[in-house]
Amino acid sequence: MSVRAKFHVDSVTKTADGGLTVKMSARHDPNIPEELRFSLLTPTASIVMFITTTSAEEFFNLGEYYYVDFSLTGERDRHQSRATDAG
């Protein structure tokens, strides 16, 4: 299973070390069923990325929309457990 979300680039800011800070927020189009399903389950979301790779810096543009796909890696943090696992 995977989950797809649509994100809007709200800001792109140069950092002191020459990289970028990209801030994105979830957006949806109510006319697209897949996006509407996401918005009903997760009405708000945000991503903040600190980027120092030139190719990635050129990829993200202010005002553009991007899809983000989430899928499980199959790995699990051995040092943390979900509240439901605690019993």
PyMOL commands that set and color helices and strands:
alter all, ss='L'
color gray80, all
select helices_A, chain A and resi 33-41+54-59
alter helices_A, ss='H'
color red, helices_A
select strands_A, chain A and resi 2-14+20-27+46-51+65-71
alter strands_A, ss='S'
color yellow, strands_A
deselect
rebuild
show_as cartoon
